[in-house]
């Protein structure tokens, strides 16, 4: 999964420059690597050998696609931060393997492993100084929104309706009944709701 994530991240230049014809080149090399690794590893290690062959194939895919992408659209990646993401993922997985006792029922084992990984992963990133101040502010804002219940639309709020930004107004603002504003002067709310979108003035 780590190598697949790197592949999706670092091959984006091929999409940006519309050089997608090179994707089959990368996947063909990765497929050949997979077949060769399976032939070598499965007879000796069995199913574990197949798993390692799959990981090696994805690593090859990530490296080849990144080299092709950098050729057409060079990007200076923050490799130190990417390394922290990888280390945090591996450590979180390792902790789950150490802390979850063997012999649990499959569902309970999966739940325990997932809970530990989801809990440890962001904590490890925080401990390694991965998050920047701006990112922490965004996380706090998101957490605050999730902690509050979604209430009714307040007066003066902007909402989206049928792809248009609608401003909810009061009777004081419109000089009459409450209304809405859709890229123009406010009109009564009942008229705005009842009138089809194509007939809007």
PyMOL CGO cylinders between C-alpha atoms (Angstrom):
from pymol import cmd
from pymol.cgo import CYLINDER

trace = [
    CYLINDER, 0.00, 0.00, 0.00, 2.90, 2.34, 0.73, 0.3, 1, 1, 1, 1, 1, 1,
    CYLINDER, 2.90, 2.34, 0.73, 4.42, 1.82, -2.70, 0.3, 1, 1, 1, 1, 1, 1,
    CYLINDER, 4.42, 1.82, -2.70, 1.04, 2.18, -4.38, 0.3, 1, 1, 1, 1, 1, 1,
    CYLINDER, 1.04, 2.18, -4.38, 0.56, 5.49, -2.59, 0.3, 1, 1, 1, 1, 1, 1,
    CYLINDER, 0.56, 5.49, -2.59, 3.98, 6.68, -3.76, 0.3, 1, 1, 1, 1, 1, 1,
    CYLINDER, 3.98, 6.68, -3.76, 3.10, 5.64, -7.29, 0.3, 1, 1, 1, 1, 1, 1,
    CYLINDER, 3.10, 5.64, -7.29, -0.13, 7.65, -7.25, 0.3, 1, 1, 1, 1, 1, 1,
    CYLINDER, -0.13, 7.65, -7.25, 1.67, 10.65, -5.79, 0.3, 1, 1, 1, 1, 1, 1,
    CYLINDER, 1.67, 10.65, -5.79, 4.81, 10.76, -7.89, 0.3, 1, 1, 1, 1, 1, 1,
    CYLINDER, 4.81, 10.76, -7.89, 3.35, 9.83, -11.28, 0.3, 1, 1, 1, 1, 1, 1,
    CYLINDER, 3.35, 9.83, -11.28, 0.97, 12.81, -11.39, 0.3, 1, 1, 1, 1, 1, 1,
    CYLINDER, 0.97, 12.81, -11.39, 3.25, 14.63, -13.85, 0.3, 1, 1, 1, 1, 1, 1,
    CYLINDER, 3.25, 14.63, -13.85, 2.26, 12.18, -16.57, 0.3, 1, 1, 1, 1, 1, 1,
    CYLINDER, 2.26, 12.18, -16.57, -1.35, 13.28, -16.17, 0.3, 1, 1, 1, 1, 1, 1,
    CYLINDER, -1.35, 13.28, -16.17, -0.50, 16.97, -15.99, 0.3, 1, 1, 1, 1, 1, 1,
    CYLINDER, -0.50, 16.97, -15.99, 1.56, 16.86, -19.19, 0.3, 1, 1, 1, 1, 1, 1,
    CYLINDER, 1.56, 16.86, -19.19, -0.85, 14.39, -20.90, 0.3, 1, 1, 1, 1, 1, 1,
    CYLINDER, -0.85, 14.39, -20.90, 1.95, 11.86, -21.34, 0.3, 1, 1, 1, 1, 1, 1,
    CYLINDER, 1.95, 11.86, -21.34, -0.28, 9.03, -20.17, 0.3, 1, 1, 1, 1, 1, 1,
    CYLINDER, -0.28, 9.03, -20.17, 1.04, 6.73, -22.90, 0.3, 1, 1, 1, 1, 1, 1,
    CYLINDER, 1.04, 6.73, -22.90, 3.96, 6.06, -20.55, 0.3, 1, 1, 1, 1, 1, 1,
    CYLINDER, 3.96, 6.06, -20.55, 1.75, 4.49, -17.88, 0.3, 1, 1, 1, 1, 1, 1,
    CYLINDER, 1.75, 4.49, -17.88, 1.65, 1.16, -19.77, 0.3, 1, 1, 1, 1, 1, 1,
    CYLINDER, 1.65, 1.16, -19.77, 5.46, 1.25, -19.87, 0.3, 1, 1, 1, 1, 1, 1,
    CYLINDER, 5.46, 1.25, -19.87, 5.64, 1.47, -16.09, 0.3, 1, 1, 1, 1, 1, 1,
    CYLINDER, 5.64, 1.47, -16.09, 2.95, -1.14, -15.52, 0.3, 1, 1, 1, 1, 1, 1,
    CYLINDER, 2.95, -1.14, -15.52, 4.54, -3.55, -18.02, 0.3, 1, 1, 1, 1, 1, 1,
    CYLINDER, 4.54, -3.55, -18.02, 7.90, -3.34, -16.26, 0.3, 1, 1, 1, 1, 1, 1,
    CYLINDER, 7.90, -3.34, -16.26, 6.18, -3.83, -12.91, 0.3, 1, 1, 1, 1, 1, 1,
    CYLINDER, 6.18, -3.83, -12.91, 4.23, -6.82, -14.26, 0.3, 1, 1, 1, 1, 1, 1,
    CYLINDER, 4.23, -6.82, -14.26, 7.42, -8.44, -15.56, 0.3, 1, 1, 1, 1, 1, 1,
    CYLINDER, 7.42, -8.44, -15.56, 9.02, -7.85, -12.16, 0.3, 1, 1, 1, 1, 1, 1,
    CYLINDER, 9.02, -7.85, -12.16, 6.03, -9.49, -10.48, 0.3, 1, 1, 1, 1, 1, 1,
    CYLINDER, 6.03, -9.49, -10.48, 6.17, -12.58, -12.68, 0.3, 1, 1, 1, 1, 1, 1,
    CYLINDER, 6.17, -12.58, -12.68, 9.92, -12.97, -12.21, 0.3, 1, 1, 1, 1, 1, 1,
    CYLINDER, 9.92, -12.97, -12.21, 9.77, -12.46, -8.46, 0.3, 1, 1, 1, 1, 1, 1,
    CYLINDER, 9.77, -12.46, -8.46, 6.90, -14.92, -8.11, 0.3, 1, 1, 1, 1, 1, 1,
    CYLINDER, 6.90, -14.92, -8.11, 8.85, -17.57, -10.04, 0.3, 1, 1, 1, 1, 1, 1,
    CYLINDER, 8.85, -17.57, -10.04, 11.83, -17.09, -7.75, 0.3, 1, 1, 1, 1, 1, 1,
    CYLINDER, 11.83, -17.09, -7.75, 10.17, -16.56, -4.37, 0.3, 1, 1, 1, 1, 1, 1,
    CYLINDER, 10.17, -16.56, -4.37, 7.06, -18.78, -4.35, 0.3, 1, 1, 1, 1, 1, 1,
    CYLINDER, 7.06, -18.78, -4.35, 8.90, -22.13, -4.65, 0.3, 1, 1, 1, 1, 1, 1,
    CYLINDER, 8.90, -22.13, -4.65, 11.06, -21.19, -1.69, 0.3, 1, 1, 1, 1, 1, 1,
    CYLINDER, 11.06, -21.19, -1.69, 8.74, -19.18, 0.57, 0.3, 1, 1, 1, 1, 1, 1,
    CYLINDER, 8.74, -19.18, 0.57, 5.22, -20.05, -0.56, 0.3, 1, 1, 1, 1, 1, 1,
    CYLINDER, 5.22, -20.05, -0.56, 2.48, -17.49, 0.06, 0.3, 1, 1, 1, 1, 1, 1,
    CYLINDER, 2.48, -17.49, 0.06, 4.87, -15.11, 1.85, 0.3, 1, 1, 1, 1, 1, 1,
    CYLINDER, 4.87, -15.11, 1.85, 7.04, -15.16, -1.25, 0.3, 1, 1, 1, 1, 1, 1,
    CYLINDER, 7.04, -15.16, -1.25, 4.03, -14.14, -3.35, 0.3, 1, 1, 1, 1, 1, 1,
    CYLINDER, 4.03, -14.14, -3.35, 3.35, -11.26, -0.96, 0.3, 1, 1, 1, 1, 1, 1,
    CYLINDER, 3.35, -11.26, -0.96, 6.93, -10.02, -1.19, 0.3, 1, 1, 1, 1, 1, 1,
    CYLINDER, 6.93, -10.02, -1.19, 6.82, -10.35, -4.97, 0.3, 1, 1, 1, 1, 1, 1,
    CYLINDER, 6.82, -10.35, -4.97, 3.71, -8.15, -5.01, 0.3, 1, 1, 1, 1, 1, 1,
    CYLINDER, 3.71, -8.15, -5.01, 5.42, -5.55, -2.84, 0.3, 1, 1, 1, 1, 1, 1,
    CYLINDER, 5.42, -5.55, -2.84, 8.48, -5.60, -5.10, 0.3, 1, 1, 1, 1, 1, 1,
    CYLINDER, 8.48, -5.60, -5.10, 6.28, -5.13, -8.16, 0.3, 1, 1, 1, 1, 1, 1,
    CYLINDER, 6.28, -5.13, -8.16, 4.57, -2.08, -6.64, 0.3, 1, 1, 1, 1, 1, 1,
    CYLINDER, 4.57, -2.08, -6.64, 7.96, -0.66, -5.63, 0.3, 1, 1, 1, 1, 1, 1,
    CYLINDER, 7.96, -0.66, -5.63, 9.14, -1.06, -9.22, 0.3, 1, 1, 1, 1, 1, 1,
    CYLINDER, 9.14, -1.06, -9.22, 5.98, 0.59, -10.50, 0.3, 1, 1, 1, 1, 1, 1,
    CYLINDER, 5.98, 0.59, -10.50, 6.49, 3.56, -8.17, 0.3, 1, 1, 1, 1, 1, 1,
    CYLINDER, 6.49, 3.56, -8.17, 10.14, 4.06, -9.13, 0.3, 1, 1, 1, 1, 1, 1,
    CYLINDER, 10.14, 4.06, -9.13, 9.65, 3.71, -12.90, 0.3, 1, 1, 1, 1, 1, 1,
    CYLINDER, 9.65, 3.71, -12.90, 6.56, 5.91, -13.02, 0.3, 1, 1, 1, 1, 1, 1,
    CYLINDER, 6.56, 5.91, -13.02, 8.26, 8.56, -10.90, 0.3, 1, 1, 1, 1, 1, 1,
    CYLINDER, 8.26, 8.56, -10.90, 11.31, 8.65, -13.16, 0.3, 1, 1, 1, 1, 1, 1,
    CYLINDER, 11.31, 8.65, -13.16, 9.12, 9.00, -16.25, 0.3, 1, 1, 1, 1, 1, 1,
    CYLINDER, 9.12, 9.00, -16.25, 6.99, 11.67, -14.59, 0.3, 1, 1, 1, 1, 1, 1,
    CYLINDER, 6.99, 11.67, -14.59, 10.02, 13.67, -13.44, 0.3, 1, 1, 1, 1, 1, 1,
    CYLINDER, 10.02, 13.67, -13.44, 11.32, 13.61, -17.00, 0.3, 1, 1, 1, 1, 1, 1,
    CYLINDER, 11.32, 13.61, -17.00, 8.31, 15.54, -18.28, 0.3, 1, 1, 1, 1, 1, 1,
    CYLINDER, 8.31, 15.54, -18.28, 7.22, 17.48, -15.19, 0.3, 1, 1, 1, 1, 1, 1,
    CYLINDER, 7.22, 17.48, -15.19, 9.93, 17.82, -12.52, 0.3, 1, 1, 1, 1, 1, 1,
    CYLINDER, 9.93, 17.82, -12.52, 8.55, 18.27, -9.01, 0.3, 1, 1, 1, 1, 1, 1,
    CYLINDER, 8.55, 18.27, -9.01, 10.61, 18.92, -5.88, 0.3, 1, 1, 1, 1, 1, 1,
    CYLINDER, 10.61, 18.92, -5.88, 8.97, 16.58, -3.38, 0.3, 1, 1, 1, 1, 1, 1,
    CYLINDER, 8.97, 16.58, -3.38, 9.30, 16.99, 0.36, 0.3, 1, 1, 1, 1, 1, 1,
    CYLINDER, 9.30, 16.99, 0.36, 11.01, 13.64, 0.78, 0.3, 1, 1, 1, 1, 1, 1,
    CYLINDER, 11.01, 13.64, 0.78, 11.65, 14.16, 4.48, 0.3, 1, 1, 1, 1, 1, 1,
    CYLINDER, 11.65, 14.16, 4.48, 7.90, 14.50, 5.11, 0.3, 1, 1, 1, 1, 1, 1,
    CYLINDER, 7.90, 14.50, 5.11, 7.08, 11.58, 2.84, 0.3, 1, 1, 1, 1, 1, 1,
    CYLINDER, 7.08, 11.58, 2.84, 9.60, 9.49, 4.79, 0.3, 1, 1, 1, 1, 1, 1,
    CYLINDER, 9.60, 9.49, 4.79, 7.84, 10.40, 8.04, 0.3, 1, 1, 1, 1, 1, 1,
    CYLINDER, 7.84, 10.40, 8.04, 4.53, 9.25, 6.58, 0.3, 1, 1, 1, 1, 1, 1,
    CYLINDER, 4.53, 9.25, 6.58, 6.12, 5.92, 5.63, 0.3, 1, 1, 1, 1, 1, 1,
    CYLINDER, 6.12, 5.92, 5.63, 7.85, 5.46, 8.99, 0.3, 1, 1, 1, 1, 1, 1,
    CYLINDER, 7.85, 5.46, 8.99, 4.68, 6.30, 10.90, 0.3, 1, 1, 1, 1, 1, 1,
    CYLINDER, 4.68, 6.30, 10.90, 2.72, 3.76, 8.88, 0.3, 1, 1, 1, 1, 1, 1,
    CYLINDER, 2.72, 3.76, 8.88, 5.28, 1.00, 9.41, 0.3, 1, 1, 1, 1, 1, 1,
    CYLINDER, 5.28, 1.00, 9.41, 5.60, 1.72, 13.15, 0.3, 1, 1, 1, 1, 1, 1,
    CYLINDER, 5.60, 1.72, 13.15, 1.82, 1.84, 13.62, 0.3, 1, 1, 1, 1, 1, 1,
    CYLINDER, 1.82, 1.84, 13.62, 1.52, -1.52, 11.86, 0.3, 1, 1, 1, 1, 1, 1,
    CYLINDER, 1.52, -1.52, 11.86, 4.35, -2.94, 14.00, 0.3, 1, 1, 1, 1, 1, 1,
    CYLINDER, 4.35, -2.94, 14.00, 2.67, -1.77, 17.20, 0.3, 1, 1, 1, 1, 1, 1,
    CYLINDER, 2.67, -1.77, 17.20, -0.58, -3.41, 16.16, 0.3, 1, 1, 1, 1, 1, 1,
    CYLINDER, -0.58, -3.41, 16.16, 1.26, -6.68, 15.55, 0.3, 1, 1, 1, 1, 1, 1,
    CYLINDER, 1.26, -6.68, 15.55, 2.90, -6.50, 18.98, 0.3, 1, 1, 1, 1, 1, 1,
    CYLINDER, 2.90, -6.50, 18.98, -0.10, -5.40, 21.01, 0.3, 1, 1, 1, 1, 1, 1,
    CYLINDER, -0.10, -5.40, 21.01, -2.89, -7.51, 19.53, 0.3, 1, 1, 1, 1, 1, 1,
    CYLINDER, -2.89, -7.51, 19.53, -2.81, -11.03, 20.97, 0.3, 1, 1, 1, 1, 1, 1,
    CYLINDER, -2.81, -11.03, 20.97, -2.90, -13.91, 18.56, 0.3, 1, 1, 1, 1, 1, 1,
    CYLINDER, -2.90, -13.91, 18.56, -5.82, -16.26, 18.57, 0.3, 1, 1, 1, 1, 1, 1,
    CYLINDER, -5.82, -16.26, 18.57, -8.52, -13.63, 18.40, 0.3, 1, 1, 1, 1, 1, 1,
    CYLINDER, -8.52, -13.63, 18.40, -11.47, -14.20, 16.13, 0.3, 1, 1, 1, 1, 1, 1,
    CYLINDER, -11.47, -14.20, 16.13, -10.85, -12.70, 12.66, 0.3, 1, 1, 1, 1, 1, 1,
    CYLINDER, -10.85, -12.70, 12.66, -13.34, -9.85, 13.09, 0.3, 1, 1, 1, 1, 1, 1,
    CYLINDER, -13.34, -9.85, 13.09, -12.07, -8.92, 16.56, 0.3, 1, 1, 1, 1, 1, 1,
    CYLINDER, -12.07, -8.92, 16.56, -8.47, -9.14, 15.40, 0.3, 1, 1, 1, 1, 1, 1,
    CYLINDER, -8.47, -9.14, 15.40, -9.15, -6.88, 12.42, 0.3, 1, 1, 1, 1, 1, 1,
    CYLINDER, -9.15, -6.88, 12.42, -10.97, -4.40, 14.63, 0.3, 1, 1, 1, 1, 1, 1,
    CYLINDER, -10.97, -4.40, 14.63, -8.15, -4.36, 17.18, 0.3, 1, 1, 1, 1, 1, 1,
    CYLINDER, -8.15, -4.36, 17.18, -5.44, -3.91, 14.55, 0.3, 1, 1, 1, 1, 1, 1,
    CYLINDER, -5.44, -3.91, 14.55, -7.38, -1.14, 12.82, 0.3, 1, 1, 1, 1, 1, 1,
    CYLINDER, -7.38, -1.14, 12.82, -8.08, 0.70, 16.07, 0.3, 1, 1, 1, 1, 1, 1,
    CYLINDER, -8.08, 0.70, 16.07, -4.42, 0.67, 17.09, 0.3, 1, 1, 1, 1, 1, 1,
    CYLINDER, -4.42, 0.67, 17.09, -3.20, 1.79, 13.67, 0.3, 1, 1, 1, 1, 1, 1,
    CYLINDER, -3.20, 1.79, 13.67, -5.76, 4.59, 13.39, 0.3, 1, 1, 1, 1, 1, 1,
    CYLINDER, -5.76, 4.59, 13.39, -4.92, 5.78, 16.88, 0.3, 1, 1, 1, 1, 1, 1,
    CYLINDER, -4.92, 5.78, 16.88, -1.14, 5.54, 16.63, 0.3, 1, 1, 1, 1, 1, 1,
    CYLINDER, -1.14, 5.54, 16.63, -0.63, 6.82, 13.10, 0.3, 1, 1, 1, 1, 1, 1,
    CYLINDER, -0.63, 6.82, 13.10, -1.62, 10.49, 13.59, 0.3, 1, 1, 1, 1, 1, 1,
    CYLINDER, -1.62, 10.49, 13.59, 0.01, 10.50, 17.03, 0.3, 1, 1, 1, 1, 1, 1,
    CYLINDER, 0.01, 10.50, 17.03, 3.29, 9.29, 15.55, 0.3, 1, 1, 1, 1, 1, 1,
    CYLINDER, 3.29, 9.29, 15.55, 3.12, 11.94, 12.83, 0.3, 1, 1, 1, 1, 1, 1,
    CYLINDER, 3.12, 11.94, 12.83, 2.57, 14.59, 15.48, 0.3, 1, 1, 1, 1, 1, 1,
    CYLINDER, 2.57, 14.59, 15.48, 5.46, 13.29, 17.56, 0.3, 1, 1, 1, 1, 1, 1,
    CYLINDER, 5.46, 13.29, 17.56, 7.79, 13.39, 14.56, 0.3, 1, 1, 1, 1, 1, 1,
    CYLINDER, 7.79, 13.39, 14.56, 6.88, 17.02, 13.85, 0.3, 1, 1, 1, 1, 1, 1,
    CYLINDER, 6.88, 17.02, 13.85, 5.13, 16.23, 10.61, 0.3, 1, 1, 1, 1, 1, 1,
    CYLINDER, 5.13, 16.23, 10.61, 2.29, 18.73, 10.94, 0.3, 1, 1, 1, 1, 1, 1,
    CYLINDER, 2.29, 18.73, 10.94, 2.88, 22.40, 10.26, 0.3, 1, 1, 1, 1, 1, 1,
    CYLINDER, 2.88, 22.40, 10.26, 1.17, 25.15, 12.22, 0.3, 1, 1, 1, 1, 1, 1,
    CYLINDER, 1.17, 25.15, 12.22, -1.29, 25.85, 9.40, 0.3, 1, 1, 1, 1, 1, 1,
    CYLINDER, -1.29, 25.85, 9.40, -2.15, 22.16, 9.09, 0.3, 1, 1, 1, 1, 1, 1,
    CYLINDER, -2.15, 22.16, 9.09, -2.74, 21.88, 12.83, 0.3, 1, 1, 1, 1, 1, 1,
    CYLINDER, -2.74, 21.88, 12.83, -5.07, 24.88, 12.65, 0.3, 1, 1, 1, 1, 1, 1,
    CYLINDER, -5.07, 24.88, 12.65, -7.05, 23.21, 9.86, 0.3, 1, 1, 1, 1, 1, 1,
    CYLINDER, -7.05, 23.21, 9.86, -7.27, 19.96, 11.85, 0.3, 1, 1, 1, 1, 1, 1,
    CYLINDER, -7.27, 19.96, 11.85, -8.56, 21.84, 14.89, 0.3, 1, 1, 1, 1, 1, 1,
    CYLINDER, -8.56, 21.84, 14.89, -11.15, 23.59, 12.73, 0.3, 1, 1, 1, 1, 1, 1,
    CYLINDER, -11.15, 23.59, 12.73, -12.33, 20.31, 11.22, 0.3, 1, 1, 1, 1, 1, 1,
    CYLINDER, -12.33, 20.31, 11.22, -12.50, 18.69, 14.66, 0.3, 1, 1, 1, 1, 1, 1,
    CYLINDER, -12.50, 18.69, 14.66, -14.55, 21.62, 15.93, 0.3, 1, 1, 1, 1, 1, 1,
    CYLINDER, -14.55, 21.62, 15.93, -17.00, 21.30, 13.06, 0.3, 1, 1, 1, 1, 1, 1,
    CYLINDER, -17.00, 21.30, 13.06, -17.39, 17.57, 13.64, 0.3, 1, 1, 1, 1, 1, 1,
    CYLINDER, -17.39, 17.57, 13.64, -18.01, 18.21, 17.31, 0.3, 1, 1, 1, 1, 1, 1,
    CYLINDER, -18.01, 18.21, 17.31, -20.90, 20.55, 16.63, 0.3, 1, 1, 1, 1, 1, 1,
    CYLINDER, -20.90, 20.55, 16.63, -24.26, 19.44, 15.38, 0.3, 1, 1, 1, 1, 1, 1,
    CYLINDER, -24.26, 19.44, 15.38, -25.36, 20.81, 12.04, 0.3, 1, 1, 1, 1, 1, 1,
    CYLINDER, -25.36, 20.81, 12.04, -27.97, 23.42, 12.95, 0.3, 1, 1, 1, 1, 1, 1,
    CYLINDER, -27.97, 23.42, 12.95, -30.49, 25.30, 10.79, 0.3, 1, 1, 1, 1, 1, 1,
    CYLINDER, -30.49, 25.30, 10.79, -29.31, 27.89, 8.33, 0.3, 1, 1, 1, 1, 1, 1,
    CYLINDER, -29.31, 27.89, 8.33, -28.69, 31.12, 10.18, 0.3, 1, 1, 1, 1, 1, 1,
    CYLINDER, -28.69, 31.12, 10.18, -29.67, 34.56, 8.95, 0.3, 1, 1, 1, 1, 1, 1,
    CYLINDER, -29.67, 34.56, 8.95, -26.98, 35.94, 6.73, 0.3, 1, 1, 1, 1, 1, 1,
    CYLINDER, -26.98, 35.94, 6.73, -25.47, 32.53, 5.94, 0.3, 1, 1, 1, 1, 1, 1,
    CYLINDER, -25.47, 32.53, 5.94, -24.54, 31.62, 2.40, 0.3, 1, 1, 1, 1, 1, 1,
    CYLINDER, -24.54, 31.62, 2.40, -25.70, 28.20, 1.28, 0.3, 1, 1, 1, 1, 1, 1,
    CYLINDER, -25.70, 28.20, 1.28, -25.51, 26.31, -2.00, 0.3, 1, 1, 1, 1, 1, 1,
    CYLINDER, -25.51, 26.31, -2.00, -28.73, 25.35, -3.74, 0.3, 1, 1, 1, 1, 1, 1,
    CYLINDER, -28.73, 25.35, -3.74, -28.81, 23.64, -7.15, 0.3, 1, 1, 1, 1, 1, 1,
    CYLINDER, -28.81, 23.64, -7.15, -25.23, 24.66, -7.79, 0.3, 1, 1, 1, 1, 1, 1,
    CYLINDER, -25.23, 24.66, -7.79, -25.81, 28.36, -7.01, 0.3, 1, 1, 1, 1, 1, 1,
    CYLINDER, -25.81, 28.36, -7.01, -24.68, 30.34, -3.99, 0.3, 1, 1, 1, 1, 1, 1,
    CYLINDER, -24.68, 30.34, -3.99, -27.76, 31.55, -2.17, 0.3, 1, 1, 1, 1, 1, 1,
    CYLINDER, -27.76, 31.55, -2.17, -27.73, 34.21, 0.54, 0.3, 1, 1, 1, 1, 1, 1,
    CYLINDER, -27.73, 34.21, 0.54, -30.54, 33.92, 3.10, 0.3, 1, 1, 1, 1, 1, 1,
    CYLINDER, -30.54, 33.92, 3.10, -31.93, 37.32, 4.09, 0.3, 1, 1, 1, 1, 1, 1,
    CYLINDER, -31.93, 37.32, 4.09, -34.38, 38.67, 6.63, 0.3, 1, 1, 1, 1, 1, 1,
    CYLINDER, -34.38, 38.67, 6.63, -37.48, 40.75, 6.13, 0.3, 1, 1, 1, 1, 1, 1,
    CYLINDER, -37.48, 40.75, 6.13, -35.56, 43.81, 7.30, 0.3, 1, 1, 1, 1, 1, 1,
    CYLINDER, -35.56, 43.81, 7.30, -33.05, 43.34, 4.50, 0.3, 1, 1, 1, 1, 1, 1,
    CYLINDER, -33.05, 43.34, 4.50, -35.62, 42.79, 1.79, 0.3, 1, 1, 1, 1, 1, 1,
    CYLINDER, -35.62, 42.79, 1.79, -38.22, 45.29, 3.01, 0.3, 1, 1, 1, 1, 1, 1,
    CYLINDER, -38.22, 45.29, 3.01, -40.84, 42.53, 3.23, 0.3, 1, 1, 1, 1, 1, 1,
    CYLINDER, -40.84, 42.53, 3.23, -40.91, 38.78, 3.57, 0.3, 1, 1, 1, 1, 1, 1,
    CYLINDER, -40.91, 38.78, 3.57, -37.76, 36.78, 4.15, 0.3, 1, 1, 1, 1, 1, 1,
    CYLINDER, -37.76, 36.78, 4.15, -36.06, 36.02, 0.86, 0.3, 1, 1, 1, 1, 1, 1,
    CYLINDER, -36.06, 36.02, 0.86, -33.05, 34.66, -0.91, 0.3, 1, 1, 1, 1, 1, 1,
    CYLINDER, -33.05, 34.66, -0.91, -30.47, 36.23, -3.18, 0.3, 1, 1, 1, 1, 1, 1,
    CYLINDER, -30.47, 36.23, -3.18, -29.19, 34.33, -6.21, 0.3, 1, 1, 1, 1, 1, 1,
    CYLINDER, -29.19, 34.33, -6.21, -26.65, 36.41, -8.12, 0.3, 1, 1, 1, 1, 1, 1,
    CYLINDER, -26.65, 36.41, -8.12, -29.03, 39.38, -7.97, 0.3, 1, 1, 1, 1, 1, 1,
    CYLINDER, -29.03, 39.38, -7.97, -31.48, 41.28, -5.77, 0.3, 1, 1, 1, 1, 1, 1,
    CYLINDER, -31.48, 41.28, -5.77, -33.27, 39.42, -3.00, 0.3, 1, 1, 1, 1, 1, 1,
    CYLINDER, -33.27, 39.42, -3.00, -36.76, 38.13, -3.75, 0.3, 1, 1, 1, 1, 1, 1,
    CYLINDER, -36.76, 38.13, -3.75, -39.39, 36.55, -1.49, 0.3, 1, 1, 1, 1, 1, 1,
    CYLINDER, -39.39, 36.55, -1.49, -38.47, 33.08, -0.27, 0.3, 1, 1, 1, 1, 1, 1,
    CYLINDER, -38.47, 33.08, -0.27, -41.75, 31.51, -1.40, 0.3, 1, 1, 1, 1, 1, 1,
    CYLINDER, -41.75, 31.51, -1.40, -41.26, 32.87, -4.92, 0.3, 1, 1, 1, 1, 1, 1,
    CYLINDER, -41.26, 32.87, -4.92, -37.68, 31.60, -5.07, 0.3, 1, 1, 1, 1, 1, 1,
    CYLINDER, -37.68, 31.60, -5.07, -38.64, 28.11, -3.94, 0.3, 1, 1, 1, 1, 1, 1,
    CYLINDER, -38.64, 28.11, -3.94, -41.74, 27.76, -6.15, 0.3, 1, 1, 1, 1, 1, 1,
    CYLINDER, -41.74, 27.76, -6.15, -40.25, 29.26, -9.30, 0.3, 1, 1, 1, 1, 1, 1,
    CYLINDER, -40.25, 29.26, -9.30, -38.33, 26.76, -11.49, 0.3, 1, 1, 1, 1, 1, 1,
    CYLINDER, -38.33, 26.76, -11.49, -34.65, 27.51, -11.88, 0.3, 1, 1, 1, 1, 1, 1,
    CYLINDER, -34.65, 27.51, -11.88, -34.99, 28.26, -15.60, 0.3, 1, 1, 1, 1, 1, 1,
    CYLINDER, -34.99, 28.26, -15.60, -37.57, 30.96, -14.91, 0.3, 1, 1, 1, 1, 1, 1,
    CYLINDER, -37.57, 30.96, -14.91, -35.49, 32.89, -12.40, 0.3, 1, 1, 1, 1, 1, 1,
    CYLINDER, -35.49, 32.89, -12.40, -35.32, 36.61, -13.26, 0.3, 1, 1, 1, 1, 1, 1,
]
cmd.load_cgo(trace, "trace")
